[in-house]
Amino acid sequence: MSDIERQAATVDPDEIARFNAMAEQWWDPDGPLKPLHRLNPCRLGYVVDQIAVQHGRDPKVRRPFAGLRVLDIGCGGGLMTEPMARLGAWAVGADAGEENIAVAKAHAEMMELDIDYRVTSAEALAAAGEVFDVVLNMEVIEHVSDPQLFLDACARLVKPGGIMLTSTINRTAKAWAMAILAAERVLRWLPPGTHEWQKFITKDELFAMLGEAGLEPVDAKGFVFDAVNWTWQISATDLDVNYVTAAIRPG
């Protein structure tokens, strides 16, 4: 990575340190990352459906993503990377946290999964000319120092005809109440300081940034928590807190 690329990198050292500190607990379903474990089936369902539509795959077959190159940027311990590998994709997991990648590699080996895990950034991958059929950008953008610069780099990683799935948290009063007040301070699902309200991004802002990066937003849905059944559901109308978008590179 050149000096110029290092200067342009959007990695926030404080954010990396925060998640590195939790690295050993990535795969503990009752640990500090419990909310992600609860959310994972819901977001995975959305991701699988969107990839299948964009690339003409049947999600009901055993390995529907065979032959597709999938990048999970900011992969953490690999909660989304591993399912992509199981679905047949050539999966690459990238994270700027060395401890996160060490945990991801160890877990993949235990699960007997062949995953290419790397300690790197979106900027470095783009500078190296890497391209992918799918880029997963899940719960990362609210933790970077420059969202537009980060999305510019991520967009360069998407092949023509490829798709990027981006999930984040909306900047609304409801999101502050749910994601910070409730999740961090009251229920203690997450360590205090995990999220900063001013870093949350509205759907319109995200769509504008994706367009600026050269991608075409094609869908957005909300993730809604069901407190009665302790599950998450996809919503076409409620994007007030957690939401996910799909954007394609025309080609």
VENCORMO-V43893 format. One line per field, one symbol per residue. ss: DSSP state (a for helix, b for strand, c for the rest). A space follows every 10 residues. Layout:
BEGIN
ss = ???
END
This chain:
BEGIN
ss = ccaaaaaacc ccaaaaaaaa ccaaaccccc cccaaaaaaa aaaaaaaaaa aaaaaccccc ccccccccbb bbbccccccc aaaaaacccb bbbbbccaaa aaaaaaaaaa cccccbbbbc caaaaaaccc cbbbbbbbcc aaacccaaaa aaaaaacbbb bbbbbbbbbc ccaaaaaaaa aaaaaacccc ccccccaaac ccaaaaaaaa aacccbbbbb bbbbbbcccc bbbbbccccc cbbbbbbbcc c
END
